Amino acid sequence: MPVTPVSGYPTVTLSNGLQIPILGLGTSHHGGYSHDAIVHAVRQCGIRHIDTAKRYGCEEELAKAIRECGVPRNDLWLTNKLWPGDYGYKAAKKACLDSCSRMGVDYFDLYLLHWPDSMQPGRSNRETRAEAWRALEELYEEGVCRAIGVSNFLVHHLQQLKEDCSVVPHVNQVEYHPFQQPSQLKEYCRKEGIVFEGYCPLAKGQALSNPTIIQLAQKYGRTPAQICIRWSIQNGVVTIPKSTKKERLQENCQVFGFQLEEVDMAVMGKLHDGRHVSWDPTHVE
């Protein structure tokens, strides 16, 4: 089966000049893992940005899918994440190299601290995050990670990291969908040159039954999922929907042939109600 040429999807420029595709594919242990879906996304849909994490437990399976796709490594954007259990200087470096080994690659395009809580009793979250981040800074300098960032960090977590370390995160990946629009965090990231990346763009399916979104889908002749993903991308957010179904993957990628009018972007902006469908880092010190 022929491989779709290198994705023509738009990219967002990181502070170090790298270009991250604005649309990616999330993978996780939630909802299962589908080898065929990954291969289909890359070969038929033109996806080149794949997001995973050690915690998801599918690194070795992903390695097989990536090999089968037949796309050169330098045409892919691979993101992985460090789980808090490895938030020590030596542990962090080892975990990253182990993840590279399991995925059959020499480097990651982006490597993130997965969660702001160190989950290590008796240790300061701030100090533990800083220690892990210093390991990531070295991995970045060594070229094992072409960019480094964080996930689920709030403004105070980012401020502390800025004070304690030397490299400002290139990316902050957080929950982002019509019901969860952290505008202050997004604005802080913009000012600091941190690319804002959103997961759960469909609010784990909750957005698909929202009457406003259904109405907009009818107006544009699109699906509710396409409206949500288009809205996120049109807000300049790097967006990583998840699916294990080929037809859904195809649908999720067909979001560049139309644009939401400003009035409809504003309508979507009013759907924020603060709900989280994933982890809530609000009370993490």
N, C-alpha and C positions, 0 to 999 in steps of 0.2 A: 504494500500500500504506500503511495507516495507521501512524503512528508511535506506539510505546508511550509512555505518559505519562512524565514525569520519574521517574527511577528511585526506587523505594521502598527501595533498598538502604540498610543502615545506614551511618553515616559515623563518622569519627574526628575529633576536634577537634584542630587544630594549636595551638601555643602562642600564635599570633596571632589565634585565634578562628575561622579558616576551617575548613570541614567537608570533609574528603576522603572520597569514597566508599571503603568498606573493600574493595570488589571492583572491579578494573579489568581492562583488556585490554592485555596486553603486545604490542608489535609489534617486529619486528626483521628483519634480512636473513637470519638463520638460519631455515631451514625455509620460506623463501619469504614473499611478501607477498600477501595476498588482499584485493582491493578489496571483493568481495562479502561476505567474512567481517566486515569492519569495519562495513559498512552493516547487515548482519544483526544484529550484536551490539548496535548502537545502536537500530535500529528495532524489532526483534523481541524482543530479550532485555532491553532496558531499561538496557544498559550506558551510563554517562555518563562514565566515567573511562578515558582512553586514554593509554598511556605509550609514548613513543618517544624517539629520540635522533638527533642529527645523523649520528652514525656509522652508523646503521642504513640510511641512504640512501633513506628512503621518505617524507620530509616532504611533497614535492609530491604524491605519490600519496594521502597521508593528507588533504591539503587537498581533493582531489577527493571523497574518500569523505565527509568531514565536510559538505561543501556538499550532497552528494546526500542525506544523512540528513535534512536539513531541520530539525534541532534547533537552537534558538537558542544562540548562543555561550555565553551566561551560564548555560546549563543543562549545559554540558560541563565536565569537569575534564581539562585537557590538561597533561601533564608532558613536558618535553624535557630534554636533557642537553648539557652542554658537554664536548667531547672535550679531552684534555690538550694536543693540538697548539695549542689556542687559550687556554692558561692564561697569558695576559698580560693586563694591565689593559685596554688598548685592544682587543686581539684578542678578549677575552672579551665585551666590550660589543658589538662588531661581530658576532661569531658569534651572539649571542642575537638581535639585531635581524634578522640575515639569516635565521635559523631562523623567526622570526615571519613574515617576508616570504614565505618558501617555503611556510609553512603557511597563509598567508592570514588571519592573526590579528594583533591589536594587542597581545596579552599572553599570557603563559603562567600557568597557575594554580600551577605548580611548575616550578622550573628547578634542575637538580642539577649539581654537579661529578661527572663520570662515574666517575673513577678516581683514587686517591690518588697514583699515580706521575705526575710531570709529564712524563716521557719527553723531557726536554730536557737533554742531556748538558752537564755543567759547571755546572748550576744546582741549587740546593738545592730538594728537593721541598717542604720546609716553606715556604720563602719564596715559591716559585712558586704553591703552593696559596693562601697568604695573599693574594697579589696578585690572583689570579683571584677569590677570595672577596670582596675589597673591591669589585671590579667588580659582582659579584652583589648586594652590599649596596646599591650605588647603583641598580642596576636595580630592586631591591625598593622602595627609597625613591621611585623615579620611577613605580612602578606597572606597569612592563613585566613584572615577575614578582610575582605576588600572594603567593608564598611561595618560599623558597629552601632548598636542602638539598644533600646529598651522596649518593654511591652508592659502595658497596664500602669505606667507611671503617671502620677499626678504632678501638678506644678511644684509642690514642695519637695517631692522626690527629685525632680529635675534640677531644682535650685540647689539642693544639697550636693548632688553629683557635680554640678558646675563648680561649686566651692571646693570640693574635695579632690577633683581630678583635673586632667589637662585637656582631654578631648571631649568636646560637647557631642552627645549622641547624634548620629546622622538621622535616626528615625525613632519615632515613638509610635508603637502599634497598640491601639486601644479599641475597645468596643465602640462602634459607630454605626448608627442607623437612625431612621426618622424619629424614634422615641428616645434616643440617647445621643444628644448633640452637645458635647462638652465645649461650648464656645470659648470660655476663658482659657481652657487648656489648649485648644486649637490656636487661639491668638498668641498665647505664650510661645508655642512651638514655632509659629510663623516669625515672631520677633527674634527668636534665638537661632533661626536657620535650621530647625529640626523638621524633617519631613513628617507629615501626619499620615499615618496609615490606619485604616479601619477594618476590623473583622466583624463578623455577624451582620453584614449589611442588610439582611432580610429579617433581622431580629429573631432568628431561629424559626422563621415562618410566620411569626405574629403579624408582620407587616403585610402579608399577602392577603389578609382578610379585612384590612382597614378600608372602610368605605371611601375615604378620600383618595387613597392610592388606587383602589379599583376604578374609581371615576376617572382618574388621570390615565390609567391604562386604556380605558375605553376611548378617551379623547385622542390618544396618540396611536391607537391601534397596536399597542404593545401589551406585554404581560405585567402584572404587578411587580414581579421580580426585576424585570428590566427597568421599570420606573425607579425602583429603589437603588439599583446599581448605577443607573445613569445619574440620578440625583447626587449620589456620593462622589462619583467621578467628576461631575460638573462642579462640585465644590472643591475640586483640586485634591481630593483625598485618594491616596493609593488604596485600592479596594480588593479584598481577597475573599470572594464568596466560595462556599464549599458545596460540592455535590458529588455523589457517586453514580449519578445517572447521566448517560450520554446525552439524552435529549435536553436535560436541564443545563448541562455544560454548554451545549450549543446555544441555548436560549440566553444564558448569562453572558456570553461573549458578544452577542449581537446588540450592543449598546452604543455603538459609535456612529450609526447611520441616522440618528435623530438628536434633537436638542430640546430640553425642556424650556419653555418660555419663562421669563423672569417672574411673572406673576405666579406661575406654578411652582417655581423654586421657593418662592416666599410662602406659598401654601404649605409645602412640605416642611419648611422651616418651623412652622407653627405646631407641628405634630409632637414636638419634644414634650415628654412628660416625666423624664428622669429615670425611667425604668431600666434596669439591667436584666439582660437575659443570660449573662455570663457572670464571671467573677466581678465583685465590686471592691475596688481597692481603697475606698473612701476612708476607712478606719485604720489603714496601715501607716504606722509612724515612719 
